[in-house]
């Protein structure tokens, strides 16, 4: 499975490691992902999502149903 957040669509970025001598080598900035189960009371079921920590903060703030609805409207989540 790819390392992409299922709510925000965040994925790895590419950048440079810069040494003290200013030598540059390629590196990846990976996304901080967590596999988490959420209960949706409106649908009376559990779902498992791979979410970034930023998405997890949004879910805690707005609620899982509102965040899923917004992700579906933005075309990120297909369900």
Secondary structure as UniProt FT lines:
FT   TURN            6..8
FT   STRAND          13..18
FT   TURN            20..21
FT   STRAND          24..29
FT   STRAND          33..40
FT   TURN            41..44
FT   STRAND          45..52
FT   HELIX           53..62
FT   HELIX           64..73
FT   TURN            74..75
//
